[in-house]
Amino acid sequence: MANTAQARKRARQATEQRAHNVGLRSKLRTAIKSVRKAVATGDKAAAAEVFKQSQSVIDSIADKKIVHKNTAARYKSRLSAAIKAL
């Protein structure tokens, strides 16, 4: 347990920040799933449109360092490859 006022405040802030990050990570996963779902339907144009929207979500979460930039790039690359394979 934190003993100083500073440590107590940091513990409070860490808890709030962690909760915020969980929400953003969930948003990322939802964006990825929506693209995969669109690819599964087989409609290339619809999948490309969903991917275009999801790209900005993935980039913004990587910019906030919720996931590493290379991880975000890998997600985008694999989703793009799945769309091109249709």
C-alpha positions as CSV (number, residue, x, y, z in Angstrom):
1,M,0.0,0.0,0.0
2,A,1.2,3.5,-0.8
3,N,2.5,5.4,2.2
4,T,3.0,8.9,0.9
5,A,0.4,11.3,-0.5
6,Q,2.3,11.3,-3.8
7,A,2.3,7.5,-4.0
8,R,-1.5,7.4,-3.1
9,K,-2.2,9.9,-5.9
10,R,-0.1,7.9,-8.4
11,A,-2.0,4.7,-7.4
12,R,-5.3,6.5,-8.0
13,Q,-4.2,7.8,-11.3
14,A,-2.8,4.5,-12.5
15,T,-6.2,2.8,-11.7
16,E,-8.1,5.4,-13.7
17,Q,-5.6,5.3,-16.6
18,R,-5.7,1.5,-16.7
19,A,-9.5,1.6,-17.0
20,H,-9.3,4.1,-19.8
21,N,-6.7,2.0,-21.6
22,V,-8.9,-1.1,-21.3
23,G,-11.7,0.8,-23.1
24,L,-9.4,1.9,-25.9
25,R,-7.9,-1.6,-26.3
26,S,-11.5,-3.0,-26.6
27,K,-12.2,-0.4,-29.3
28,L,-9.2,-1.7,-31.2
29,R,-10.2,-5.3,-31.0
30,T,-13.8,-4.4,-32.1
31,A,-12.4,-2.5,-35.1
32,I,-10.2,-5.5,-36.1
33,K,-13.1,-7.9,-35.7
34,S,-15.4,-5.8,-37.8
35,V,-12.9,-5.9,-40.7
36,R,-12.5,-9.7,-40.3
37,K,-16.3,-10.1,-40.3
38,A,-16.5,-8.0,-43.5
39,V,-13.8,-10.2,-45.1
40,A,-15.7,-13.3,-44.1
41,T,-18.8,-12.1,-46.0
42,G,-16.7,-12.1,-49.2
43,D,-17.7,-8.5,-50.3
44,K,-14.4,-6.9,-51.2
45,A,-15.7,-3.3,-51.6
46,A,-17.5,-3.5,-48.2
47,A,-14.5,-5.0,-46.5
48,A,-12.3,-2.2,-48.0
49,E,-14.6,0.5,-46.7
50,V,-14.7,-1.0,-43.2
51,F,-10.9,-1.4,-43.3
52,K,-10.6,2.3,-44.2
53,Q,-12.6,3.3,-41.1
54,S,-10.8,0.8,-38.8
55,Q,-7.4,2.1,-40.0
56,S,-7.8,5.4,-38.3
57,V,-8.9,3.7,-35.0
58,I,-5.8,1.4,-35.1
59,D,-3.5,4.4,-35.8
60,S,-5.0,6.6,-33.1
61,I,-4.6,3.8,-30.5
62,A,-1.0,3.2,-31.6
63,D,-0.3,7.0,-31.3
64,K,-1.6,6.8,-27.7
65,K,0.9,3.9,-27.1
66,I,-1.9,1.6,-26.0
67,V,-0.3,-0.9,-28.4
68,H,3.1,-0.7,-30.0
69,K,3.3,1.0,-33.4
70,N,4.7,-2.2,-35.0
71,T,1.8,-4.2,-33.6
72,A,-0.6,-1.8,-35.2
73,A,1.2,-1.9,-38.5
74,R,1.1,-5.7,-38.4
75,Y,-2.7,-5.7,-37.8
76,K,-3.2,-3.3,-40.7
77,S,-0.9,-5.3,-43.0
78,R,-2.6,-8.6,-42.2
79,L,-6.1,-7.1,-42.6
80,S,-5.1,-5.5,-45.9
81,A,-3.6,-8.8,-47.2
82,A,-6.9,-10.6,-46.3
83,I,-8.9,-8.0,-48.3
84,K,-6.5,-8.3,-51.3
85,A,-6.9,-12.1,-51.2
86,L,-10.6,-11.8,-51.8
